[in-house]
Amino acid sequence: MRSIDYEDWKKRRQGQFLTAVEVENRFMGPHIGRRPRDPEKEQLLIKLEKARRQHLIDTGKLEILGPRLWKWRIDFKRDT
């Protein structure tokens, strides 16, 4: 079995960590997934979500109790 000097391992590990931090800090561009959505696509997604929510309210699966409070009924069978 191979033996490892713990102090040596800690020093190597710390060096690798500092190198990784330096590499990460070099990238100053926008982060992946931070691109703004197309405004037309955004409006379409909002419209679809409003229609979905209204369907849930109409079928009784979702009941709005207040501005930030609702009741979600999960005892319905799945629509097909």
C-alpha positions in Angstrom: 0.0 0.0 0.0 1.3 3.5 -0.9 1.9 5.9 1.9 1.2 9.6 1.6 2.8 12.5 3.5 -0.2 14.5 4.6 1.7 17.8 4.8 3.1 17.4 1.3 -0.4 16.5 0.0 -1.9 19.6 1.6 0.8 21.8 0.0 0.2 20.3 -3.4 -3.6 20.6 -3.0 -3.4 24.2 -2.0 -1.2 25.0 -5.1 -3.7 23.3 -7.4 -6.5 25.2 -5.8 -4.7 28.6 -6.2 -4.0 27.7 -9.9 -7.6 26.9 -10.5 -8.7 30.1 -9.0 -6.3 32.1 -11.1 -7.5 30.4 -14.3 -11.2 31.1 -13.4 -10.5 34.7 -12.6 -8.9 35.3 -16.1 -12.3 34.9 -17.8 -14.0 38.3 -17.6 -16.7 37.7 -20.3 -20.4 36.9 -19.7 -21.2 33.7 -17.9 -22.9 30.8 -19.6 -26.6 31.0 -19.2 -26.7 34.8 -18.5 -27.6 35.8 -22.1 -30.8 37.8 -22.1 -33.8 36.2 -23.7 -35.3 37.4 -27.0 -38.1 39.9 -26.0 -40.5 38.2 -28.4 -39.8 34.8 -26.9 -40.1 36.2 -23.4 -43.6 37.5 -24.2 -44.6 34.2 -25.7 -43.5 32.3 -22.6 -45.4 34.6 -20.3 -48.5 34.2 -22.4 -48.2 30.4 -22.3 -47.7 30.4 -18.6 -50.7 32.6 -18.0 -52.8 30.2 -20.1 -51.5 27.2 -18.2 -52.2 28.8 -14.9 -55.7 29.8 -16.0 -56.4 26.2 -17.1 -55.3 25.0 -13.7 -57.6 27.5 -12.0 -60.6 26.6 -14.2 -60.2 22.8 -13.6 -59.9 23.4 -9.8 -56.4 22.0 -9.5 -55.1 25.4 -8.3 -57.0 27.7 -6.0 -55.7 31.3 -5.4 -56.2 32.2 -1.7 -54.2 35.5 -1.7 -51.6 37.4 -3.6 -48.8 35.1 -2.5 -50.8 32.1 -1.2 -52.5 29.3 -3.2 -53.7 25.8 -2.7 -52.5 23.1 -5.1 -54.8 20.0 -5.4 -52.8 16.9 -6.4 -55.6 14.3 -6.0 -56.8 14.7 -9.6 -56.1 12.0 -12.1 -53.8 13.0 -14.9 -55.3 14.6 -18.0 -54.8 12.6 -21.2 
